[in-house]
Amino acid sequence: MVNKIQKKVKKYIKKTCLNKLINKHQQESDILKKLFFVRFLYNGKTVDETVKLMGIALSTGHRWLDEWNEGGYENLYPKYKNGGRKAKLTEEQFKKLDEIMINESFLNTHKIHEIIKKEFNIDYSMSRIPAIVKKLGYSYKKGYILYSKIPNDVEIILKKTKIL
C-alpha cells in the first residue's frame, strides 16, 4: 500500500461518549456496527485494517467514514423512506370492508377475496387475504358444524345424560 492516502476520522465526540453510544445501541445492530467501525478508527486503525477486522467491503467502510465525517453520530442512522409498497386499499376502503365483514356470516378467504374484487375492483392474490384480515383485527378459527335438526335445548339434554 505504497503512495496510498489514508482518510482521517474527525473526532466529533470523546472516546468515552462513543463507548456510551455503543452501549446504548446494543439492540440496534445497524448503528452499532457503524459505531464499532468508528471506534476502531478512533483507536488509530486505518480504514483498510478496520474493514478486514469487521468483515465488510472497503467501499462500505469508506461510505460509513464519509457519513461520520459529514455529520457525526446523527448521520449514521439509516435513511429509510416510507417502508414498503403503498396499499391498494385506502383507509376508507378498509373501514368499509370491515363493516361488510361484520354484517356477513361464515366468511372465508375466498368470500373475502370476492367481496374485495366486487366492491373495490381490486384483485389481490389469495395469499394476501389473510394479512388483510389480520390487519383488520380478525383471527381465524376452525369452523364447526351446525346441524339443522339440532333441538333448541341441546345443552340441557346433554347435561342430563352426562355420567358423573
C-alpha positions in Angstrom: 0.0 0.0 0.0 2.6 2.5 -1.1 1.5 6.0 -2.0 -2.0 5.5 -0.8 -3.5 8.4 1.1 -5.5 7.4 4.2 -8.5 9.3 5.2 -8.6 10.6 8.8 -11.5 10.4 11.2 -12.9 13.6 12.6 -13.3 13.3 16.3 -16.7 14.8 17.0 -17.0 13.3 20.4 -14.7 11.8 23.1 -14.0 8.1 23.2 -16.0 7.8 26.5 -19.0 9.3 24.8 -18.6 7.0 21.8 -18.4 3.9 24.2 -21.6 5.1 25.9 -23.4 5.4 22.5 -22.2 1.9 21.7 -23.7 0.6 24.9 -26.9 2.5 24.2 -27.3 0.9 20.8 -26.8 -2.8 21.7 -30.2 -3.7 20.2 -29.8 -1.6 17.0 -27.2 -3.6 15.1 -27.0 -1.4 12.0 -25.9 1.7 14.0 -23.9 -0.4 16.5 -21.8 -1.9 13.7 -21.0 1.6 12.4 -20.1 2.8 15.9 -17.7 0.0 16.3 -16.2 0.9 13.0 -15.7 4.5 14.1 -14.2 3.3 17.4 -11.6 1.3 15.6 -10.7 4.4 13.6 -10.6 6.4 16.9 -8.1 3.9 18.2 -5.7 4.5 15.3 -6.6 1.8 12.9 -6.8 2.6 9.2 -9.9 2.1 7.1 -8.3 -0.9 5.4 -7.4 -2.6 8.7 -10.9 -1.9 10.2 -12.7 -3.2 7.1 -10.7 -6.5 7.4 -11.4 -6.8 11.1 -15.1 -6.2 10.7 -15.6 -8.3 7.5 -17.2 -5.6 5.4 -16.4 -4.3 2.0 -13.9 -1.5 1.6 -16.4 0.7 -0.2 -18.8 0.3 2.7 -16.1 1.3 5.2 -15.3 4.5 3.2 -19.1 5.3 2.9 -19.5 4.9 6.7 -16.4 7.1 7.3 -17.8 9.7 4.9 -21.2 9.7 6.7 -19.4 10.1 10.1 -17.2 12.9 8.8 -20.1 14.8 7.2 -22.4 14.8 10.2 -21.2 12.7 13.1 -23.4 10.4 15.1 -26.8 11.5 13.7 -25.7 10.9 10.2 -25.1 7.2 10.9 -28.9 6.5 11.1 -30.3 4.7 8.0 -32.0 6.9 5.6 -35.1 4.7 5.0 -38.1 6.3 3.3 -41.7 5.1 3.6 -41.2 1.3 4.4 -42.6 -0.6 1.5 -45.2 -0.6 -1.2 -48.3 1.6 -0.8 -51.5 -0.4 0.0 -54.0 -0.9 -2.8 -57.0 -0.4 -0.4 -57.3 3.1 1.2 -58.1 3.6 4.8 -61.7 4.4 3.9 -61.9 1.2 1.9 -60.5 -0.8 4.8 -63.2 0.6 7.1 -65.9 -0.2 4.5 -64.6 -3.8 4.2 -64.6 -4.1 8.0 -68.3 -3.0 8.0 -69.1 -5.5 5.3 -67.3 -8.3 7.1 -69.2 -7.5 10.3 -72.6 -7.9 8.5 -71.6 -11.1 6.7 -71.6 -14.5 8.3 -69.5 -17.6 7.6 -66.7 -15.8 5.9 -63.6 -17.5 4.5 -60.7 -16.2 2.4 -62.4 -17.0 -0.9 -65.5 -15.0 0.1 -63.4 -12.1 1.3 -61.5 -12.1 -1.9 -64.7 -12.0 -3.9 -66.0 -9.1 -1.7 -62.9 -7.0 -2.3 -63.0 -7.7 -6.0 -66.7 -6.9 -6.3 -66.8 -3.8 -4.0 -63.5 -2.2 -4.7 -62.5 -3.6 -8.1 -59.1 -4.7 -6.7 -57.7 -8.1 -7.4 -55.5 -9.3 -4.5 -53.8 -12.6 -4.7 -55.3 -15.3 -2.4 -52.1 -15.4 -0.3 -52.6 -11.7 0.6 -56.1 -12.0 2.0 -55.1 -13.5 5.4 -52.8 -10.4 6.0 -55.6 -8.1 5.2 -57.9 -9.9 7.6 -55.3 -9.8 10.3 -54.8 -6.1 9.7 -58.5 -5.5 10.3 -58.1 -7.3 13.7 -59.8 -10.6 12.9 -58.4 -14.0 13.6 -59.0 -17.4 12.1 -60.8 -20.1 14.0 -61.6 -23.6 12.9 -65.2 -23.9 11.7 -67.7 -26.1 13.4 -70.7 -27.9 12.1 -74.2 -26.6 12.7 -76.8 -29.3 12.4 -80.2 -28.2 11.1 -82.1 -30.7 13.1 -80.5 -30.0 16.5 -83.0 -29.3 19.3 -83.0 -25.8 20.9 -82.4 -27.3 24.4 -79.5 -29.5 23.5 -77.3 -28.3 26.4 -79.9 -29.3 28.9 -80.4 -32.7 27.3 -76.7 -33.3 27.3 -76.3 -32.3 30.9 -79.0 -34.8 31.9 -77.2 -37.7 30.2 -73.8 -36.7 31.5 -72.2 -39.5 33.6 -70.8 -38.2 36.8 
